[in-house]
Amino acid sequence: MRAVTEVLGWWLGLTGLWLLTLSSPAPAEVVAGALGALACAWVARAARKALRGDWRFRARWLAWPARVPLTAVREAVLTLATVARHPSVGEVEDTTLPREPGATREARIAAATMVLGSTPGTMVVTHAGGRLLVHRLPGGGSAVLRRVSR
């Protein structure tokens, strides 16, 4: 049952992502996307098993992507302005994540890396022991980074 739930979760997410990229989805494109997402979902599960990953996601983490659109727009403007003025500027910040059991901590790191990487002004450089090393543009903290570290 866990395998079905995991593959279903990946499939729904990947199919949804595919549908978001279509300007006017034709039935053939929807079917092709759904089948491709199913294959990728099985590969994602196999990869997690091969890495002996045992992630435990928290439902409240689903709120993180809600902050991405506004943060992305803000950081895109900040990125363009900063790079135009100072092409080599940026800050490296060490962010401590909440203490959690191993599988939950690993899942948080994976989810946080994906969500933080979706904004133009913030990027996870590396992680170790419940900490993220994040490169970000100066000019205030990232709302997504603050949310992820709570």
PyMOL commands that set and color helices and strands:
alter all, ss='L'
color gray80, all
select helices_A, chain A and resi 2-21+27-50+59-85+102-117+143-148
alter helices_A, ss='H'
color red, helices_A
select strands_A, chain A and resi 91-96+122-128+131-136
alter strands_A, ss='S'
color yellow, strands_A
deselect
rebuild
show_as cartoon
